[in-house]
């Protein structure tokens, strides 16, 4: 294991979007997410997107993404296409929470 401080010059933004999928809405949610991830992959400044599935019956899914800078993320989020792109996803969720943060330290496992 090794812990590394992240370069203070790095301005990468991490976003965590937690959603509670309505009962029976998993496939609709997955279909909507698939369309979103394909579109976001081509957005300038987008680095990676991940989808986390709950391991219990909570229906609480997590979407994480990383961006080169906060400006890249906010330009996409505030763009005209953002609302239209996310609209189909919203019909499958009844609760959301969004967190945005800059990573300041990273611990890498021994096998990495």
Secondary structure, DSSP 8 states (H G I E B T S, - for coil): -EEEE--TT---EEEEEEEEE-TT-HHHHHHHHHHHHHHHTTSTTEEEEEEE--SSSS-EEEEEEEES-HHHHHHHHTSHHHHHHHHHHHTTEEEEEEEEE---EEEE-TT-
